Amino acid sequence: MIAEKNYDWTKSRLMFEKACESIAGGADSTMRVMTYQIPLVIERGEGAYVWDVDGNKLIDMNMGYGPLIFGHRHPLVLNAIEEEFHKRGTVLGFAHELSHKTAELIKKSFPSIEKLRFTSSGTESIQTAVRLARHFTKRKAIILFEGHYHGSSDSVFHAYHEPLESLEGRNDKSPRPGTNGMGGAPYNTYVLPWNDLKGFESFLNSVGDTIACVIMEPVMGNSGVIPPIPGFLKGVREATQKHGILLIFDEIISGYRVARGGAQERYGVQSDLTTLSKAMNGGVPCTAIGGRGEILDLLSRQEVFHGGVYSGNPMCLSATYAVQKEYERNHKNIYDHLEKVSNSLANGLIEIFDRLAIPVCVQNVGAMLSLWFKNDEGDKNPTNYREVLKMSNAEKFIQFQHILQDHGVFIHPNHFEPCFLSTAHTQEIIDEVLNIADDSAKIFKSKI
């Protein structure tokens, strides 16, 4: 058993209390201030590590919720931003060559993208995609899936983490609003279970001629990591084409993370529209909406509006361009490494918990990984959101996360949030994580 490190979180706790006087909740995103989190205010990051204001050094398995595919403060990103800062400044309000040069590199990764627009957030990209789909098809309705998150715009923000009893207590496929203040939205929207091809095809046979688009995470990442079952993506693609429906892949998480060309490369299925961010840019606020040229031309002709002061700003595109050039130069080594360390972590965690007879589920797709504590030894690994709810024990996960954090490894305390690995996570660091996880699991078992 490793000795207790006795990490002290006093300064973080005090800073959170002070921040609450001016910042709603103490931080700028709800996921950073969950009530069950150990307070954590970070001072700096480097590679695979972060240091908090109390001086604690932690191995970071969150990587900014996914963007930091090369780790914290990678020189590739920092140097590009510094150079651009001195060359063109922070924002121009005019067209500049970096925009189309970066777009050309992205198109090489995603053959389904003929044209694109850079945006400032995933919410903005998805909202634009929905507007494009509705105008292009001249239809109103859209299909979403349980447990999938596509930003917080009124058109798609449903209660994606709805309780199981609420889901099973009704037969309709209408969504519940994702937050108060939406005035009853989303409208003209259906929500279906994911990875159920027969149910999906049957539903399209009844309402297919009213559906503008189907939106999904092609690798589920907002309810833990769940891959598409064999044949599901291909079946959805064929069904949407049959009914004249646009297929939108939200690859904001999976793009450039499960492969250079995202889930579309990994599974060999292309969408009509794609949204990208996170690992596309290496850690700056830059997103994109891309797809078939005839659809994106609706923006060119101003039949569908899209605008944003910070969209395609040179500071963010400089980093995105540098990251894209690195993918072009070195993608084989990058993704071979990410696959290797992610599989090593997954297999190591499975071995640890199997040896200690603690029922868990570990699933990874490329450099994204989830761990759930099972309610029962016989619970099967999940293929959709409802199965996650039935199988997993959130309270046990929080308890284990606290032990890990107290010994120098940070994973997010919400079991729906995946771990994200980076090229900065060497095999030696993964071995260290597994050693800490082994001893933390022993402590955990002694307490349950």
C-alpha positions as a LaTeX table, in Angstrom:
\begin{tabular}{lrrr}
\hline
Residue & $x$ (\AA) & $y$ (\AA) & $z$ (\AA) \\
\hline
Met1 & 0.00 & 0.00 & 0.00 \\
Ile2 & 1.41 & 3.40 & $-0.90$ \\
Ala3 & 1.73 & 5.97 & 1.84 \\
Glu4 & $-0.97$ & 8.60 & 2.03 \\
Lys5 & 0.24 & 11.74 & 0.27 \\
Asn6 & $-2.02$ & 13.90 & 2.40 \\
Tyr7 & $-2.58$ & 16.47 & $-0.31$ \\
Asp8 & $-3.84$ & 19.74 & 1.09 \\
Trp9 & $-6.56$ & 21.58 & $-0.85$ \\
Thr10 & $-6.89$ & 24.56 & 1.51 \\
Lys11 & $-5.87$ & 27.32 & $-0.94$ \\
Ser12 & $-8.09$ & 25.89 & $-3.67$ \\
Arg13 & $-11.04$ & 25.82 & $-1.29$ \\
Leu14 & $-10.45$ & 29.42 & $-0.16$ \\
Met15 & $-10.04$ & 30.61 & $-3.76$ \\
Phe16 & $-13.32$ & 28.99 & $-4.75$ \\
Glu17 & $-15.07$ & 30.72 & $-1.86$ \\
Lys18 & $-13.56$ & 34.06 & $-2.90$ \\
Ala19 & $-14.41$ & 33.49 & $-6.58$ \\
Cys20 & $-18.06$ & 32.90 & $-5.71$ \\
Glu21 & $-18.31$ & 36.57 & $-4.74$ \\
Ser22 & $-17.94$ & 37.59 & $-8.39$ \\
Ile23 & $-18.14$ & 34.45 & $-10.56$ \\
Ala24 & $-21.46$ & 32.56 & $-10.54$ \\
Gly25 & $-20.65$ & 29.23 & $-8.88$ \\
Gly26 & $-16.95$ & 30.08 & $-8.60$ \\
Ala27 & $-15.96$ & 28.95 & $-12.12$ \\
Asp28 & $-17.01$ & 29.54 & $-15.71$ \\
Ser29 & $-18.55$ & 26.15 & $-16.50$ \\
Thr30 & $-20.92$ & 24.00 & $-14.49$ \\
Met31 & $-18.75$ & 20.90 & $-14.96$ \\
Arg32 & $-15.90$ & 22.58 & $-13.04$ \\
Val33 & $-17.95$ & 23.13 & $-9.89$ \\
Met34 & $-19.87$ & 19.92 & $-9.28$ \\
Thr35 & $-20.96$ & 19.71 & $-5.65$ \\
Tyr36 & $-19.06$ & 16.46 & $-5.10$ \\
Gln37 & $-15.70$ & 17.68 & $-6.47$ \\
Ile38 & $-12.65$ & 18.17 & $-4.32$ \\
Pro39 & $-11.95$ & 21.91 & $-4.80$ \\
Leu40 & $-9.16$ & 22.32 & $-7.34$ \\
Val41 & $-7.74$ & 25.60 & $-8.67$ \\
Ile42 & $-4.93$ & 25.07 & $-11.15$ \\
Glu43 & $-1.92$ & 27.36 & $-11.32$ \\
Arg44 & $-0.18$ & 25.90 & $-14.36$ \\
Gly45 & 0.13 & 22.89 & $-16.63$ \\
Glu46 & 3.01 & 21.25 & $-18.45$ \\
Gly47 & 2.84 & 18.14 & $-20.61$ \\
Ala48 & 0.77 & 15.51 & $-18.82$ \\
Tyr49 & 0.85 & 17.34 & $-15.45$ \\
Val50 & $-0.90$ & 20.19 & $-13.67$ \\
Trp51 & 0.07 & 22.00 & $-10.47$ \\
Asp52 & $-2.59$ & 23.56 & $-8.25$ \\
Val53 & $-2.39$ & 26.65 & $-6.05$ \\
Asp54 & $-1.57$ & 24.43 & $-3.05$ \\
Gly55 & 1.53 & 23.14 & $-4.84$ \\
Asn56 & 0.10 & 19.68 & $-5.53$ \\
Lys57 & 1.36 & 17.98 & $-8.71$ \\
Leu58 & $-1.23$ & 15.84 & $-10.50$ \\
Ile59 & $-1.15$ & 13.62 & $-13.57$ \\
Asp60 & $-3.93$ & 15.11 & $-15.67$ \\
Met61 & $-6.14$ & 12.54 & $-17.41$ \\
Asn62 & $-8.73$ & 15.16 & $-18.42$ \\
Met63 & $-6.63$ & 17.27 & $-20.82$ \\
Gly64 & $-9.02$ & 20.22 & $-20.84$ \\
Tyr65 & $-11.95$ & 17.88 & $-21.63$ \\
Gly66 & $-10.15$ & 16.66 & $-24.74$ \\
Pro67 & $-8.46$ & 19.46 & $-26.72$ \\
Leu68 & $-4.92$ & 19.04 & $-25.35$ \\
Ile69 & $-3.93$ & 16.11 & $-27.54$ \\
Phe70 & $-0.25$ & 17.17 & $-27.34$ \\
Gly71 & $-0.44$ & 17.99 & $-23.62$ \\
His72 & $-0.37$ & 21.27 & $-21.72$ \\
Arg73 & 1.63 & 24.19 & $-23.12$ \\
His74 & 3.08 & 22.34 & $-26.09$ \\
Pro75 & 5.69 & 24.52 & $-27.86$ \\
Leu76 & 4.04 & 23.79 & $-31.22$ \\
Val77 & 0.91 & 25.63 & $-30.09$ \\
Leu78 & 2.56 & 28.33 & $-27.99$ \\
Asn79 & 5.10 & 29.31 & $-30.66$ \\
Ala80 & 2.41 & 29.54 & $-33.33$ \\
Ile81 & 0.29 & 31.85 & $-31.17$ \\
Glu82 & 3.26 & 34.04 & $-30.27$ \\
Glu83 & 4.33 & 34.40 & $-33.89$ \\
Glu84 & 0.80 & 35.25 & $-35.02$ \\
Phe85 & 0.36 & 37.73 & $-32.18$ \\
His86 & 3.30 & 39.77 & $-33.49$ \\
Lys87 & 2.36 & 39.31 & $-37.17$ \\
Arg88 & $-1.38$ & 39.91 & $-37.38$ \\
Gly89 & $-2.57$ & 40.52 & $-33.83$ \\
Thr90 & $-5.51$ & 38.99 & $-32.00$ \\
Val91 & $-8.52$ & 39.71 & $-34.22$ \\
Leu92 & $-8.82$ & 41.39 & $-37.62$ \\
Gly93 & $-12.44$ & 41.54 & $-38.75$ \\
Phe94 & $-11.22$ & 40.81 & $-42.29$ \\
Ala95 & $-10.45$ & 37.75 & $-44.40$ \\
His96 & $-6.89$ & 36.43 & $-44.09$ \\
Glu97 & $-4.94$ & 33.63 & $-45.73$ \\
Leu98 & $-4.60$ & 31.52 & $-42.58$ \\
Ser99 & $-8.30$ & 30.70 & $-42.77$ \\
His100 & $-8.28$ & 28.94 & $-46.13$ \\
Lys101 & $-4.81$ & 27.42 & $-45.57$ \\
Thr102 & $-6.07$ & 25.76 & $-42.38$ \\
Ala103 & $-9.30$ & 24.67 & $-44.07$ \\
Glu104 & $-7.35$ & 22.92 & $-46.83$ \\
Leu105 & $-5.48$ & 20.84 & $-44.24$ \\
Ile106 & $-8.71$ & 19.85 & $-42.47$ \\
Lys107 & $-10.20$ & 18.75 & $-45.79$ \\
Lys108 & $-7.28$ & 16.33 & $-46.21$ \\
Ser109 & $-8.28$ & 14.61 & $-42.97$ \\
Phe110 & $-12.03$ & 14.52 & $-43.69$ \\
Pro111 & $-12.87$ & 13.68 & $-47.33$ \\
Ser112 & $-16.57$ & 14.30 & $-46.57$ \\
Ile113 & $-15.77$ & 17.99 & $-46.03$ \\
Glu114 & $-15.74$ & 19.95 & $-49.29$ \\
Lys115 & $-16.21$ & 23.36 & $-47.70$ \\
Leu116 & $-16.31$ & 24.63 & $-44.13$ \\
Arg117 & $-16.72$ & 27.63 & $-41.88$ \\
Phe118 & $-14.75$ & 28.28 & $-38.72$ \\
Thr119 & $-16.81$ & 29.13 & $-35.65$ \\
Ser120 & $-16.17$ & 29.98 & $-32.01$ \\
Ser121 & $-18.00$ & 27.19 & $-30.17$ \\
Gly122 & $-19.49$ & 23.76 & $-30.63$ \\
Thr123 & $-22.93$ & 25.16 & $-29.84$ \\
Glu124 & $-22.54$ & 27.66 & $-32.69$ \\
Ser125 & $-21.42$ & 24.94 & $-35.13$ \\
Ile126 & $-24.33$ & 22.63 & $-34.32$ \\
Gln127 & $-26.85$ & 25.47 & $-34.48$ \\
Thr128 & $-25.53$ & 26.38 & $-37.93$ \\
Ala129 & $-25.67$ & 22.73 & $-39.04$ \\
Val130 & $-29.32$ & 22.43 & $-37.99$ \\
Arg131 & $-30.26$ & 25.62 & $-39.85$ \\
Leu132 & $-28.46$ & 24.41 & $-42.97$ \\
Ala133 & $-30.18$ & 21.02 & $-42.82$ \\
Arg134 & $-33.65$ & 22.48 & $-42.34$ \\
His135 & $-33.28$ & 24.93 & $-45.20$ \\
Phe136 & $-31.58$ & 22.44 & $-47.54$ \\
Thr137 & $-34.24$ & 19.74 & $-47.06$ \\
Lys138 & $-37.19$ & 22.11 & $-46.55$ \\
Arg139 & $-38.14$ & 19.99 & $-43.52$ \\
Lys140 & $-38.41$ & 20.92 & $-39.85$ \\
Ala141 & $-37.92$ & 17.83 & $-37.66$ \\
Ile142 & $-34.60$ & 16.51 & $-36.37$ \\
Ile143 & $-33.55$ & 13.31 & $-34.60$ \\
Leu144 & $-31.20$ & 13.24 & $-31.59$ \\
Phe145 & $-30.12$ & 10.37 & $-29.36$ \\
Glu146 & $-30.31$ & 9.73 & $-25.62$ \\
Gly147 & $-27.13$ & 10.64 & $-23.78$ \\
His148 & $-25.64$ & 12.63 & $-26.68$ \\
Tyr149 & $-24.76$ & 16.29 & $-26.11$ \\
His150 & $-24.57$ & 18.85 & $-28.93$ \\
Gly151 & $-24.24$ & 22.16 & $-27.16$ \\
Ser152 & $-26.80$ & 24.32 & $-25.42$ \\
Ser153 & $-28.75$ & 25.99 & $-28.25$ \\
Asp154 & $-32.53$ & 25.76 & $-27.98$ \\
Ser155 & $-32.78$ & 23.64 & $-31.14$ \\
Val156 & $-30.92$ & 20.64 & $-29.65$ \\
Phe157 & $-30.38$ & 21.06 & $-25.90$ \\
His158 & $-32.48$ & 18.25 & $-24.50$ \\
Ala159 & $-32.18$ & 16.60 & $-21.08$ \\
Tyr160 & $-29.42$ & 14.34 & $-22.36$ \\
His161 & $-28.73$ & 12.98 & $-18.87$ \\
Glu162 & $-32.37$ & 12.35 & $-18.02$ \\
Pro163 & $-33.00$ & 9.92 & $-15.14$ \\
Leu164 & $-33.81$ & 6.34 & $-16.11$ \\
Glu165 & $-37.23$ & 6.36 & $-14.42$ \\
Ser166 & $-38.21$ & 9.40 & $-16.46$ \\
Leu167 & $-37.08$ & 7.80 & $-19.73$ \\
Glu168 & $-38.84$ & 4.53 & $-19.04$ \\
Gly169 & $-41.95$ & 6.21 & $-17.68$ \\
Arg170 & $-43.19$ & 7.44 & $-21.04$ \\
Asn171 & $-43.64$ & 6.11 & $-24.57$ \\
Asp172 & $-43.27$ & 9.30 & $-26.61$ \\
Lys173 & $-40.01$ & 10.30 & $-28.29$ \\
Ser174 & $-40.26$ & 14.02 & $-27.62$ \\
Pro175 & $-37.37$ & 15.65 & $-25.76$ \\
Arg176 & $-37.38$ & 17.29 & $-22.36$ \\
Pro177 & $-35.72$ & 20.75 & $-22.23$ \\
Gly178 & $-32.09$ & 20.63 & $-21.12$ \\
Thr179 & $-32.47$ & 23.56 & $-18.74$ \\
Asn180 & $-35.00$ & 26.02 & $-17.40$ \\
Gly181 & $-35.72$ & 29.08 & $-19.50$ \\
Met182 & $-36.09$ & 27.34 & $-22.89$ \\
Gly183 & $-39.79$ & 28.07 & $-23.27$ \\
Gly184 & $-40.62$ & 24.48 & $-24.13$ \\
Ala185 & $-37.83$ & 23.97 & $-26.71$ \\
Pro186 & $-36.46$ & 21.90 & $-28.39$ \\
Tyr187 & $-39.29$ & 21.89 & $-30.92$ \\
Asn188 & $-39.78$ & 19.56 & $-33.91$ \\
Thr189 & $-37.35$ & 17.13 & $-32.32$ \\
Tyr190 & $-37.32$ & 13.42 & $-31.52$ \\
Val191 & $-34.92$ & 11.61 & $-29.18$ \\
Leu192 & $-34.20$ & 7.91 & $-29.77$ \\
Pro193 & $-32.03$ & 5.26 & $-28.08$ \\
Trp194 & $-28.62$ & 5.00 & $-29.74$ \\
Asn195 & $-27.14$ & 1.83 & $-31.27$ \\
Asp196 & $-30.63$ & 0.47 & $-32.01$ \\
Leu197 & $-30.68$ & 0.21 & $-35.80$ \\
Lys198 & $-33.98$ & $-1.70$ & $-36.05$ \\
Gly199 & $-35.78$ & 0.86 & $-33.88$ \\
Phe200 & $-34.23$ & 3.70 & $-35.86$ \\
Glu201 & $-35.22$ & 2.24 & $-39.24$ \\
Ser202 & $-38.73$ & 1.52 & $-38.01$ \\
Phe203 & $-39.14$ & 5.10 & $-36.79$ \\
Leu204 & $-37.94$ & 6.52 & $-40.12$ \\
Asn205 & $-40.44$ & 4.34 & $-41.97$ \\
Ser206 & $-43.22$ & 6.20 & $-40.15$ \\
Val207 & $-41.93$ & 9.81 & $-40.14$ \\
Gly208 & $-38.90$ & 9.84 & $-42.46$ \\
Asp209 & $-40.34$ & 12.33 & $-44.92$ \\
Thr210 & $-40.57$ & 14.98 & $-42.18$ \\
Ile211 & $-36.97$ & 14.66 & $-40.90$ \\
Ala212 & $-34.37$ & 17.22 & $-41.94$ \\
Cys213 & $-31.38$ & 15.70 & $-40.20$ \\
Val214 & $-30.09$ & 13.08 & $-37.79$ \\
Ile215 & $-27.43$ & 14.29 & $-35.35$ \\
Met216 & $-25.18$ & 11.99 & $-33.34$ \\
Glu217 & $-21.80$ & 11.54 & $-31.72$ \\
Pro218 & $-20.45$ & 8.71 & $-33.92$ \\
Val219 & $-18.43$ & 7.60 & $-30.91$ \\
Met220 & $-20.47$ & 8.36 & $-27.82$ \\
Gly221 & $-18.43$ & 10.51 & $-25.43$ \\
Asn222 & $-20.85$ & 12.47 & $-23.27$ \\
Ser223 & $-22.18$ & 9.54 & $-21.28$ \\
Gly224 & $-18.87$ & 7.76 & $-21.11$ \\
Val225 & $-17.10$ & 6.17 & $-24.06$ \\
Ile226 & $-19.40$ & 3.90 & $-26.05$ \\
Pro227 & $-18.43$ & 2.77 & $-29.56$ \\
Pro228 & $-21.02$ & 2.21 & $-32.28$ \\
Ile229 & $-21.98$ & $-1.46$ & $-32.52$ \\
Pro230 & $-20.90$ & $-3.16$ & $-35.77$ \\
Gly231 & $-23.07$ & $-2.05$ & $-38.67$ \\
Phe232 & $-24.90$ & 0.74 & $-36.83$ \\
Leu233 & $-23.26$ & 3.74 & $-38.49$ \\
Lys234 & $-23.46$ & 2.12 & $-41.92$ \\
Gly235 & $-27.12$ & 1.26 & $-41.36$ \\
Val236 & $-27.96$ & 4.80 & $-40.25$ \\
Arg237 & $-26.12$ & 6.21 & $-43.27$ \\
Glu238 & $-28.11$ & 4.01 & $-45.65$ \\
Ala239 & $-31.42$ & 4.75 & $-43.95$ \\
Thr240 & $-30.91$ & 8.53 & $-44.01$ \\
Gln241 & $-29.99$ & 8.44 & $-47.71$ \\
Lys242 & $-33.08$ & 6.37 & $-48.46$ \\
His243 & $-35.33$ & 9.01 & $-46.85$ \\
Gly244 & $-33.47$ & 12.10 & $-48.11$ \\
Ile245 & $-32.26$ & 13.03 & $-44.61$ \\
Leu246 & $-28.95$ & 14.75 & $-43.88$ \\
Leu247 & $-26.62$ & 12.92 & $-41.48$ \\
Ile248 & $-24.65$ & 15.15 & $-39.11$ \\
Phe249 & $-21.70$ & 13.70 & $-37.21$ \\
Asp250 & $-20.78$ & 15.73 & $-34.14$ \\
Glu251 & $-17.06$ & 14.94 & $-34.06$ \\
Ile252 & $-16.18$ & 17.71 & $-31.64$ \\
Ile253 & $-14.86$ & 15.02 & $-29.28$ \\
Ser254 & $-13.98$ & 12.16 & $-31.64$ \\
Gly255 & $-12.47$ & 14.20 & $-34.48$ \\
Tyr256 & $-8.66$ & 13.94 & $-34.50$ \\
Arg257 & $-8.86$ & 11.87 & $-31.32$ \\
Val258 & $-10.00$ & 8.38 & $-32.32$ \\
Ala259 & $-8.14$ & 8.83 & $-35.63$ \\
Arg260 & $-6.85$ & 11.73 & $-37.71$ \\
Gly261 & $-10.10$ & 11.58 & $-39.68$ \\
Gly262 & $-12.15$ & 10.90 & $-36.56$ \\
Ala263 & $-14.87$ & 8.26 & $-36.41$ \\
Gln264 & $-15.40$ & 8.65 & $-40.15$ \\
Glu265 & $-11.93$ & 7.28 & $-40.80$ \\
Arg266 & $-12.07$ & 4.69 & $-38.04$ \\
Tyr267 & $-15.41$ & 3.20 & $-39.11$ \\
Gly268 & $-15.46$ & 4.04 & $-42.81$ \\
Val269 & $-18.76$ & 5.96 & $-42.81$ \\
Gln270 & $-19.07$ & 9.57 & $-43.99$ \\
Ser271 & $-21.64$ & 12.17 & $-42.99$ \\
Asp272 & $-23.18$ & 15.05 & $-44.92$ \\
Leu273 & $-22.18$ & 17.62 & $-42.30$ \\
Thr274 & $-19.48$ & 17.43 & $-39.62$ \\
Thr275 & $-18.71$ & 19.58 & $-36.59$ \\
Leu276 & $-15.15$ & 19.69 & $-35.27$ \\
Ser277 & $-13.21$ & 21.24 & $-32.40$ \\
Lys278 & $-11.05$ & 20.16 & $-29.43$ \\
Ala279 & $-8.26$ & 17.96 & $-30.82$ \\
Met280 & $-8.63$ & 19.76 & $-34.16$ \\
Asn281 & $-6.86$ & 22.75 & $-32.66$ \\
Gly282 & $-4.83$ & 21.54 & $-29.66$ \\
Gly283 & $-6.37$ & 23.79 & $-27.03$ \\
Val284 & $-7.68$ & 27.09 & $-28.41$ \\
Pro285 & $-11.33$ & 28.18 & $-28.86$ \\
Cys286 & $-11.78$ & 27.24 & $-32.51$ \\
Thr287 & $-14.48$ & 25.02 & $-34.00$ \\
Ala288 & $-15.75$ & 24.28 & $-37.48$ \\
Ile289 & $-18.82$ & 23.20 & $-39.44$ \\
Gly290 & $-18.06$ & 21.48 & $-42.74$ \\
Gly291 & $-19.57$ & 19.17 & $-45.30$ \\
Arg292 & $-20.93$ & 18.92 & $-48.81$ \\
Gly293 & $-20.27$ & 22.02 & $-50.89$ \\
Glu294 & $-23.87$ & 22.39 & $-52.06$ \\
Ile295 & $-25.00$ & 22.61 & $-48.45$ \\
Leu296 & $-22.27$ & 25.03 & $-47.28$ \\
Asp297 & $-23.01$ & 27.22 & $-50.31$ \\
Leu298 & $-26.25$ & 28.19 & $-48.57$ \\
Leu299 & $-24.01$ & 30.29 & $-46.33$ \\
Ser300 & $-22.19$ & 31.76 & $-49.34$ \\
Arg301 & $-25.49$ & 32.84 & $-50.90$ \\
Gln302 & $-26.65$ & 34.18 & $-47.52$ \\
Glu303 & $-29.72$ & 31.98 & $-47.58$ \\
Val304 & $-28.67$ & 30.80 & $-44.12$ \\
Phe305 & $-26.97$ & 33.23 & $-41.77$ \\
His306 & $-23.76$ & 32.60 & $-39.87$ \\
Gly307 & $-21.58$ & 35.26 & $-38.29$ \\
Gly308 & $-19.25$ & 35.83 & $-35.36$ \\
Val309 & $-16.66$ & 38.47 & $-34.46$ \\
Tyr310 & $-14.19$ & 35.86 & $-33.24$ \\
Ser311 & $-14.89$ & 33.19 & $-35.84$ \\
Gly312 & $-11.67$ & 32.33 & $-37.64$ \\
Asn313 & $-9.60$ & 34.82 & $-35.67$ \\
Pro314 & $-5.86$ & 34.62 & $-36.47$ \\
Met315 & $-4.75$ & 33.81 & $-32.92$ \\
Cys316 & $-6.81$ & 30.62 & $-32.78$ \\
Leu317 & $-6.24$ & 29.67 & $-36.41$ \\
Ser318 & $-2.48$ & 29.99 & $-35.99$ \\
Ala319 & $-2.57$ & 27.23 & $-33.39$ \\
Thr320 & $-5.03$ & 25.17 & $-35.42$ \\
Tyr321 & $-2.85$ & 25.47 & $-38.54$ \\
Ala322 & 0.26 & 24.40 & $-36.61$ \\
Val323 & $-1.57$ & 21.38 & $-35.17$ \\
Gln324 & $-2.92$ & 20.42 & $-38.60$ \\
Lys325 & 0.56 & 20.63 & $-40.12$ \\
Glu326 & 1.83 & 18.32 & $-37.37$ \\
Tyr327 & $-0.94$ & 15.82 & $-38.13$ \\
Glu328 & 0.02 & 15.95 & $-41.80$ \\
Arg329 & 3.71 & 15.37 & $-41.05$ \\
Asn330 & 3.50 & 12.86 & $-38.25$ \\
His331 & 0.00 & 11.35 & $-38.00$ \\
Lys332 & 1.13 & 7.71 & $-38.05$ \\
Asn333 & 3.44 & 8.10 & $-35.05$ \\
Ile334 & 0.92 & 10.25 & $-33.20$ \\
Tyr335 & $-1.96$ & 7.80 & $-33.49$ \\
Asp336 & 0.18 & 4.70 & $-33.02$ \\
His337 & 1.33 & 6.18 & $-29.71$ \\
Leu338 & $-2.15$ & 7.26 & $-28.61$ \\
Glu339 & $-3.57$ & 3.84 & $-29.41$ \\
Lys340 & $-0.76$ & 2.10 & $-27.55$ \\
Val341 & $-0.96$ & 4.08 & $-24.30$ \\
Ser342 & $-4.76$ & 4.10 & $-24.26$ \\
Asn343 & $-4.93$ & 0.32 & $-24.71$ \\
Ser344 & $-2.22$ & $-0.10$ & $-22.08$ \\
Leu345 & $-4.22$ & 1.97 & $-19.59$ \\
Ala346 & $-7.46$ & 0.14 & $-20.37$ \\
Asn347 & $-5.91$ & $-3.33$ & $-20.08$ \\
Gly348 & $-4.06$ & $-2.37$ & $-16.91$ \\
Leu349 & $-7.20$ & $-1.08$ & $-15.21$ \\
Ile350 & $-9.13$ & $-4.22$ & $-16.15$ \\
Glu351 & $-6.37$ & $-6.39$ & $-14.68$ \\
Ile352 & $-6.28$ & $-4.41$ & $-11.43$ \\
Phe353 & $-10.01$ & $-4.56$ & $-10.75$ \\
Asp354 & $-10.33$ & $-8.17$ & $-11.89$ \\
Arg355 & $-7.56$ & $-9.16$ & $-9.46$ \\
Leu356 & $-9.31$ & $-7.34$ & $-6.62$ \\
Ala357 & $-12.74$ & $-8.76$ & $-7.60$ \\
Ile358 & $-14.24$ & $-5.28$ & $-7.99$ \\
Pro359 & $-16.77$ & $-5.31$ & $-10.86$ \\
Val360 & $-16.01$ & $-2.52$ & $-13.33$ \\
Cys361 & $-16.39$ & $-1.76$ & $-17.01$ \\
Val362 & $-13.54$ & $-0.16$ & $-18.94$ \\
Gln363 & $-14.08$ & 0.93 & $-22.55$ \\
Asn364 & $-11.82$ & 2.92 & $-24.84$ \\
Val365 & $-11.84$ & 4.02 & $-28.45$ \\
Gly366 & $-8.49$ & 5.45 & $-29.44$ \\
Ala367 & $-7.32$ & 8.08 & $-26.96$ \\
Met368 & $-10.60$ & 8.36 & $-25.04$ \\
Leu369 & $-11.43$ & 6.00 & $-22.19$ \\
Ser370 & $-14.11$ & 5.44 & $-19.56$ \\
Leu371 & $-14.24$ & 3.53 & $-16.31$ \\
Trp372 & $-17.54$ & 2.69 & $-14.61$ \\
Phe373 & $-18.15$ & 0.80 & $-11.38$ \\
Lys374 & $-20.79$ & $-1.84$ & $-11.98$ \\
Asn375 & $-23.74$ & $-2.36$ & $-9.68$ \\
Asp376 & $-23.41$ & $-6.12$ & $-10.12$ \\
Glu377 & $-20.79$ & $-8.56$ & $-11.42$ \\
Gly378 & $-23.11$ & $-9.73$ & $-14.17$ \\
Asp379 & $-23.92$ & $-6.31$ & $-15.59$ \\
Lys380 & $-23.05$ & $-6.20$ & $-19.28$ \\
Asn381 & $-20.96$ & $-3.48$ & $-20.85$ \\
Pro382 & $-23.19$ & $-0.63$ & $-22.08$ \\
Thr383 & $-24.06$ & 0.10 & $-25.70$ \\
Asn384 & $-26.28$ & 3.12 & $-25.00$ \\
Tyr385 & $-27.15$ & 5.68 & $-22.35$ \\
Arg386 & $-29.93$ & 3.70 & $-20.66$ \\
Glu387 & $-27.58$ & 0.75 & $-20.19$ \\
Val388 & $-25.00$ & 3.06 & $-18.57$ \\
Leu389 & $-27.64$ & 4.14 & $-16.05$ \\
Lys390 & $-28.67$ & 0.56 & $-15.30$ \\
Met391 & $-25.14$ & $-0.79$ & $-15.04$ \\
Ser392 & $-23.10$ & 1.90 & $-13.31$ \\
Asn393 & $-22.71$ & 3.21 & $-9.76$ \\
Ala394 & $-21.93$ & 6.93 & $-9.74$ \\
Glu395 & $-21.32$ & 7.12 & $-5.99$ \\
Lys396 & $-18.60$ & 4.46 & $-6.08$ \\
Phe397 & $-16.95$ & 6.28 & $-8.96$ \\
Ile398 & $-16.85$ & 9.55 & $-7.00$ \\
Gln399 & $-15.35$ & 7.74 & $-4.00$ \\
Phe400 & $-12.62$ & 6.19 & $-6.15$ \\
Gln401 & $-11.94$ & 9.50 & $-7.92$ \\
His402 & $-11.35$ & 11.21 & $-4.57$ \\
Ile403 & $-8.81$ & 8.55 & $-3.58$ \\
Leu404 & $-7.02$ & 8.87 & $-6.93$ \\
Gln405 & $-6.88$ & 12.65 & $-6.67$ \\
Asp406 & $-5.53$ & 12.42 & $-3.14$ \\
His407 & $-2.67$ & 10.33 & $-4.55$ \\
Gly408 & $-1.78$ & 12.45 & $-7.55$ \\
Val409 & $-3.99$ & 11.42 & $-10.49$ \\
Phe410 & $-6.87$ & 13.55 & $-11.73$ \\
Ile411 & $-9.83$ & 12.07 & $-13.56$ \\
His412 & $-13.11$ & 13.94 & $-13.69$ \\
Pro413 & $-15.42$ & 12.95 & $-10.78$ \\
Asn414 & $-18.44$ & 12.63 & $-13.07$ \\
His415 & $-18.48$ & 9.08 & $-14.48$ \\
Phe416 & $-19.98$ & 10.36 & $-17.73$ \\
Glu417 & $-16.77$ & 12.30 & $-18.46$ \\
Pro418 & $-14.08$ & 10.27 & $-20.28$ \\
Cys419 & $-10.35$ & 10.28 & $-19.71$ \\
Phe420 & $-8.44$ & 11.85 & $-22.59$ \\
Leu421 & $-4.88$ & 10.81 & $-23.31$ \\
Ser422 & $-2.23$ & 12.87 & $-25.07$ \\
Thr423 & 1.13 & 12.37 & $-26.72$ \\
Ala424 & 2.59 & 13.73 & $-23.46$ \\
His425 & 1.34 & 10.60 & $-21.67$ \\
Thr426 & 4.37 & 8.37 & $-22.08$ \\
Gln427 & 4.28 & 4.68 & $-21.24$ \\
Glu428 & 6.22 & 5.53 & $-18.06$ \\
Ile429 & 3.47 & 7.94 & $-17.00$ \\
Ile430 & 0.78 & 5.37 & $-17.79$ \\
Asp431 & 2.67 & 2.86 & $-15.64$ \\
Glu432 & 2.71 & 5.41 & $-12.83$ \\
Val433 & $-1.04$ & 5.97 & $-13.22$ \\
Leu434 & $-1.62$ & 2.21 & $-13.04$ \\
Asn435 & 0.54 & 1.85 & $-9.93$ \\
Ile436 & $-1.43$ & 4.61 & $-8.21$ \\
Ala437 & $-4.73$ & 3.14 & $-9.46$ \\
Asp438 & $-3.72$ & $-0.29$ & $-8.07$ \\
Asp439 & $-3.07$ & 1.07 & $-4.59$ \\
Ser440 & $-6.08$ & 3.38 & $-4.76$ \\
Ala441 & $-8.29$ & 0.42 & $-5.67$ \\
Lys442 & $-7.02$ & $-1.42$ & $-2.59$ \\
Ile443 & $-7.90$ & 1.57 & $-0.41$ \\
Phe444 & $-11.26$ & 1.82 & $-2.14$ \\
Lys445 & $-12.02$ & $-1.86$ & $-1.51$ \\
Ser446 & $-11.20$ & $-1.50$ & 2.17 \\
Lys447 & $-13.82$ & 1.25 & 2.46 \\
Ile448 & $-16.77$ & $-0.33$ & 0.62 \\
\hline
\end{tabular}
